Amino acid sequence: MSVIDSVRVLGAMARITAPTLVDVVRGSVARSAIDERARWFGRRVIELLDIELIATGADHVPARPVIYMSNHQSHLDIPILYATLPSPTIRMLGKAELFRIPLWGRGLRAAEFIEVDRSNHVRAVESIEQAARLVRDGVSIYLAPEGTRSLDGRIGVLKKGGFHLALGTGAPIVPVAIRGTIDILPRGGRVMRSGQRVAVQIGEPIDVAGRDLAGLMAQVSEFLVSKVENAAGIPR
C-alpha cells in the first residue's frame, strides 16, 4: 500500500476543486468545464494508482440521457466510472456526508452534483426532483442503488429512488457492474493500494416504458449479481 499514492489522489481532487470554487466566486460555472475536470480526474486516478482497467459495453449506451446504476465497492468507483462511461455529461447522486467536506462540498453543489439525505424523506424527494430536472436538460445521472459501499463485494438490497427517477423521466436504465475497486480502497480503508485490476461492464439499456418498479429492481439486481458476485466466485 502506498501513502504517497493516496496523497497524490487527494492532490488531484484539490486540482479539480480549486478552479470550480474560483468559478463559483466569479458567478459562472460552465457545465462543459465540470465535464472536462471530472473526466481528467478519473483518468488521473487510473494513472496514479497504476490501475489495469478493462472496460466493455460503452457501445450499448444510447445518445440520450440515461440513468446509470452500478454496484458500489469503493469511493474510487466514481472516478473510475467518470473515466469509463461514454455519456458526455454525467452528474452523480451522493451521500450528504460528502457535501459536508469543507470546500469540496461547495464545489460539488456548484457543479450540479446532487446531495441525497436519506434520513430526511422530504429532502430525499427533492433530490430526485433535482435529478429529474437535469435529465430533462440533457444530463445523464449516475447513482449506486445499494446506497452504501459493500463490505465484501456482495450486492446489497437496492433502494427505490433511482427507479422512481427513471420511471418519472422515461430515461432508460443502464446497469453497470464494477469489480476490483474494493481491492484498492475497501470500505473503512484509508490507504489506497496500487497496481490492481478493475473491470467495468456496461449492460444493455433497459427501457422503462410500461414497466413496474419491482420488475425493474429485480432486473438490475440480477444483472449486478451475475456480473459481480458470480464473476468473482462469491458464494451466496
C-alpha positions in Angstrom: 0.0 0.0 0.0 1.2 3.5 -0.8 0.5 6.5 1.4 2.2 8.6 -1.3 -0.3 7.4 -4.0 -3.2 8.2 -1.7 -1.8 11.8 -1.1 -1.4 12.2 -4.9 -5.0 11.3 -5.4 -6.1 13.8 -2.8 -4.0 16.3 -4.7 -5.8 15.6 -7.9 -9.1 16.1 -6.1 -7.8 19.6 -5.0 -6.8 20.3 -8.5 -10.3 20.0 -9.9 -12.0 21.5 -6.9 -10.0 24.8 -6.8 -10.9 26.0 -10.3 -14.5 25.2 -9.6 -14.5 27.3 -6.5 -12.9 30.1 -8.5 -15.8 29.8 -11.0 -18.3 30.0 -8.1 -16.7 33.3 -6.9 -16.9 34.6 -10.4 -20.5 33.6 -10.7 -20.2 31.3 -13.7 -19.7 27.5 -13.5 -19.8 26.1 -17.0 -21.2 22.6 -17.3 -18.6 21.7 -20.0 -15.8 22.7 -17.7 -17.1 20.4 -15.0 -17.3 17.5 -17.5 -13.7 18.0 -18.6 -12.4 18.2 -15.0 -14.3 15.1 -13.8 -13.0 13.0 -16.7 -9.5 14.3 -16.2 -9.7 13.3 -12.5 -10.9 9.8 -13.5 -8.0 9.3 -15.9 -5.5 10.8 -13.4 -6.6 8.4 -10.7 -6.1 5.4 -13.0 -2.7 6.7 -13.9 -1.6 7.5 -10.3 -2.7 4.1 -9.0 -1.4 2.1 -11.9 -4.9 0.6 -12.4 -5.3 -2.0 -15.1 -8.8 -1.0 -16.4 -10.8 -3.4 -18.5 -14.0 -1.7 -19.7 -16.6 -3.1 -22.0 -20.1 -2.2 -23.3 -19.8 1.5 -24.0 -21.3 0.9 -27.4 -24.6 -0.1 -25.6 -25.3 3.4 -24.4 -27.8 5.4 -26.5 -27.2 9.0 -27.5 -29.7 10.4 -25.0 -29.8 11.0 -21.2 -29.8 7.7 -19.2 -29.8 6.6 -15.6 -26.6 4.7 -14.9 -26.9 2.3 -11.9 -23.9 0.4 -10.6 -22.9 -1.6 -7.6 -20.8 0.2 -5.0 -17.5 -1.2 -3.9 -15.3 1.8 -3.1 -15.0 5.6 -3.1 -12.9 5.0 -6.2 -16.0 3.8 -8.2 -16.8 7.4 -9.1 -13.5 8.5 -10.7 -13.3 5.1 -12.5 -16.8 5.5 -13.9 -16.1 9.1 -15.0 -13.2 7.8 -17.0 -15.3 5.0 -18.5 -18.9 5.9 -19.0 -19.5 7.4 -22.5 -22.2 10.0 -21.9 -20.8 13.5 -22.5 -22.4 14.9 -19.3 -23.0 12.9 -16.2 -23.9 14.1 -12.7 -24.0 11.8 -9.7 -26.2 11.4 -6.6 -24.1 11.3 -3.5 -24.5 10.9 0.3 -25.0 14.1 2.3 -21.7 13.4 4.1 -19.7 14.1 1.0 -21.2 17.5 0.8 -20.2 18.4 4.3 -16.5 18.3 3.5 -15.2 21.9 3.6 -14.7 23.4 0.1 -15.2 20.0 -1.6 -18.9 20.0 -0.8 -19.4 23.6 -2.1 -17.6 22.6 -5.3 -19.9 19.6 -5.7 -23.1 21.6 -5.3 -21.9 24.3 -7.8 -21.1 21.5 -10.3 -24.7 20.2 -10.1 -23.9 17.1 -8.2 -26.9 16.0 -6.2 -26.9 15.7 -2.4 -29.1 12.9 -1.0 -30.1 12.9 2.6 -31.9 9.6 3.2 -32.6 10.5 6.8 -34.9 13.2 5.6 -37.7 12.0 3.3 -38.7 15.5 2.0 -35.1 16.3 1.1 -34.6 12.9 -0.5 -37.6 13.5 -2.7 -36.3 17.0 -3.6 -33.0 15.3 -4.7 -34.9 13.0 -7.1 -36.8 16.0 -8.5 -33.5 17.9 -9.0 -32.1 14.9 -10.8 -35.2 14.7 -13.0 -34.7 18.4 -14.0 -31.2 17.6 -15.0 -32.3 14.6 -17.1 -34.8 16.8 -18.9 -32.0 19.2 -19.6 -29.9 16.5 -21.3 -27.8 15.3 -18.4 -27.3 11.6 -17.6 -27.4 10.6 -14.0 -25.3 8.1 -12.1 -26.3 6.5 -8.8 -25.5 3.4 -6.7 -28.9 2.0 -5.8 -27.4 -0.1 -2.9 -26.9 3.2 -1.1 -23.7 2.3 0.6 -20.4 0.5 -0.2 -20.2 -3.3 0.0 -18.1 -4.8 2.7 -17.3 -8.0 0.9 -18.4 -7.5 -2.8 -21.9 -8.9 -2.4 -24.8 -6.9 -3.8 -27.0 -5.3 -1.2 -30.7 -4.6 -1.3 -31.4 -1.9 -3.9 -33.1 1.4 -2.9 -36.2 2.6 -4.9 -35.3 6.3 -5.5 -33.3 5.8 -8.7 -36.0 3.6 -10.2 -38.6 6.2 -9.4 -36.4 8.7 -11.3 -36.2 6.5 -14.3 -39.9 5.9 -14.4 -40.7 9.5 -13.9 -38.5 10.8 -16.7 -38.7 7.9 -19.1 -34.9 7.7 -19.3 -33.6 4.2 -19.8 -31.6 2.5 -17.1 -28.1 1.4 -18.0 -26.8 -1.2 -15.4 -23.1 -1.1 -14.8 -21.0 -3.8 -13.0 -17.7 -2.7 -11.4 -15.2 -5.2 -9.9 -11.9 -4.6 -8.3 -12.1 -1.2 -6.7 -12.7 -2.9 -3.4 -9.2 -4.2 -3.6 -7.8 -0.7 -4.0 -9.7 1.1 -1.3 -12.2 -1.0 0.7 -14.9 0.4 2.9 -13.2 1.7 6.0 -9.8 1.8 4.3 -7.6 4.9 4.4 -4.6 4.0 2.2 -5.0 3.1 -1.5 -3.4 0.0 -3.0 -1.9 0.5 -6.4 -1.4 -2.0 -9.3 -4.8 -3.6 -9.2 -7.1 -4.7 -12.0 -10.6 -3.1 -12.3 -13.3 -4.4 -14.6 -16.3 -2.3 -15.7 -19.0 -3.9 -17.7 -21.8 -1.7 -19.1 -25.0 -3.6 -19.8 -27.7 -3.2 -22.4 -30.1 -0.2 -21.7 -33.4 -1.2 -20.0 -36.4 0.6 -21.5 -38.7 1.6 -18.6 -41.8 2.3 -20.6 -44.7 0.1 -19.3 -42.5 -1.4 -16.6 -43.3 -1.7 -12.9 -40.9 -0.7 -10.1 -40.5 -4.2 -8.7 -39.6 -5.7 -12.1 -37.0 -3.1 -12.8 -35.4 -3.5 -9.4 -35.2 -7.3 -9.9 -33.7 -7.0 -13.3 -31.0 -4.6 -12.2 -30.2 -6.7 -9.1 -30.0 -9.8 -11.2 -27.5 -8.1 -13.6 -25.3 -6.9 -10.8 -25.3 -10.3 -9.0 -24.5 -12.2 -12.2 -21.7 -9.8 -13.3 -20.1 -9.1 -9.9 -20.8 -11.9 -7.4 -20.9 -14.8 -9.9 -17.9 -13.5 -11.9 -15.9 -13.1 -8.7 -17.0 -16.5 -7.4 -18.5 -15.0 -4.2 -20.7 -17.7 -2.5 -24.3 -16.6 -1.8 
